[in-house]
Amino acid sequence: MRKFEAVPEREFDLGGVVPWGRRLREYEAFFGLKELAGLSPVLDAGGGPSSFAAEAAAAGIRVVATDPIYRFSGDDIRARFEETAVAMRTGMHRAAYRFRWDYYGSEEAVHRLRREALELFLADFEVGKKDGRYVTAALPGLPFPDNAFRLALSSHLLFLYGDDLDFAFHLAAMRELLRVAGEVRVFPLVNLDGRPSSHLPGIMKALAEEGARPELVDVPFEFQMGAKRMLKVSRG
Ligand SMILES: C[S@@+](CC[C@H](N)C(=O)[O-])C[C@H]1O[C@@H](n2cnc3c(N)ncnc32)[C@H](O)[C@@H]1O
């Protein structure tokens, strides 16, 4: 009898939401950010080991990042990052056909950027915690007063992990982000398999019914093929 190669159920088998962080210039592309200083203070919800807050601080711009992993030590976050890097290589080899490489150039370049981001984040982590730049918190609960931020960003958490995080979680998270910031931007809007998030239409409808103004906006970035729009929501 002919044997068939086992096909993994998911190309990216990450075992949950993983710490895999991006640099400030990537955030600028994901969210069409031009004058970041004019948008601050900014919340980076689920910032993980991204260097967005650290690089912004170095430029004198206030970004506060929240993430449940901030309760761990830098060494623990580094160890989890290393496990993630292995899983990412496996996933990327399976899924390379559905990525566009014009922004990054190669898989090596992606890993190089992730390591740069990790090092910049770790170098800032202890001083940043004291400065209130890294706050341990998990959506959908944020320890900030109403309207504490002008802009809240969610990069590579909401919608991307839509198979792990259900519709109710997404709606509660979006409501909470809109409570603490006048505008919320989310990227990407596809799940880990590269399919458009099934949560997105319902979330946009629910937020519009509550008086917010959700819109889909083209951004100058595409890595997962077809993922070239962000969700932008103003409180209304
Ligand atoms: C793939 S990383 C993205 C990091 C960063 N936003 C970026 O794009 O570079 C996803 C992050 O979401 C965090 N996360 C998981 N569940 C969360 C929750 N309920 N609230 C906030 N962050 C969460 C994880 O700890 C992880 O650091």
The ligand as an SDF file (V2000), in Angstrom:
LIG
                    3D

 27 29  0  0  0  0  0  0  0  0999 V2000
    3.6760   37.4350   18.1260 C   0  0  0  0  0  0  0  0  0  0  0  0
    3.9660   38.4520   19.5430 S   0  0  0  0  0  0  0  0  0  0  0  0
    3.8570   40.0650   18.8180 C   0  0  0  0  0  0  0  0  0  0  0  0
    4.7030   41.0580   19.5530 C   0  0  0  0  0  0  0  0  0  0  0  0
    4.6490   42.4780   18.9900 C   0  0  0  0  0  0  0  0  0  0  0  0
    3.3140   43.0360   19.0840 N   0  0  0  0  0  0  0  0  0  0  0  0
    5.1290   42.5280   17.5730 C   0  0  0  0  0  0  0  0  0  0  0  0
    4.3110   42.5120   16.6340 O   0  0  0  0  0  0  0  0  0  0  0  0
    6.3380   42.5610   17.3710 O   0  0  0  0  0  0  0  0  0  0  0  0
    2.4080   38.3070   20.4030 C   0  0  0  0  0  0  0  0  0  0  0  0
    2.4880   38.7840   21.8460 C   0  0  0  0  0  0  0  0  0  0  0  0
    1.1600   38.7940   22.4020 O   0  0  0  0  0  0  0  0  0  0  0  0
    1.2680   38.5050   23.7650 C   0  0  0  0  0  0  0  0  0  0  0  0
   -0.0400   38.1150   24.3240 N   0  0  0  0  0  0  0  0  0  0  0  0
   -0.5980   36.8960   24.4140 C   0  0  0  0  0  0  0  0  0  0  0  0
   -1.8070   36.9750   24.9980 N   0  0  0  0  0  0  0  0  0  0  0  0
   -2.0120   38.2810   25.2910 C   0  0  0  0  0  0  0  0  0  0  0  0
   -3.0720   39.0040   25.9130 C   0  0  0  0  0  0  0  0  0  0  0  0
   -4.1770   38.3860   26.3490 N   0  0  0  0  0  0  0  0  0  0  0  0
   -2.9430   40.3340   26.0560 N   0  0  0  0  0  0  0  0  0  0  0  0
   -1.8290   40.9670   25.6130 C   0  0  0  0  0  0  0  0  0  0  0  0
   -0.7990   40.3330   25.0230 N   0  0  0  0  0  0  0  0  0  0  0  0
   -0.8850   39.0100   24.8620 C   0  0  0  0  0  0  0  0  0  0  0  0
    2.3000   37.4100   23.8030 C   0  0  0  0  0  0  0  0  0  0  0  0
    2.8680   37.2710   25.1040 O   0  0  0  0  0  0  0  0  0  0  0  0
    3.3010   37.8870   22.7600 C   0  0  0  0  0  0  0  0  0  0  0  0
    4.3650   38.6120   23.3320 O   0  0  0  0  0  0  0  0  0  0  0  0
  1  2  1  0
  2  3  1  0
  2 10  1  0
  3  4  1  0
  4  5  1  0
  5  6  1  0
  5  7  1  0
  7  8  2  0
  7  9  1  0
 10 11  1  0
 11 12  1  0
 11 26  1  0
 12 13  1  0
 13 14  1  0
 13 24  1  0
 14 15  1  0
 14 23  1  0
 15 16  2  0
 16 17  1  0
 17 18  1  0
 17 23  2  0
 18 19  1  0
 18 20  2  0
 20 21  1  0
 21 22  2  0
 22 23  1  0
 24 25  1  0
 24 26  1  0
 26 27  1  0
M  CHG  2   2   1   9  -1
M  END
$$$$
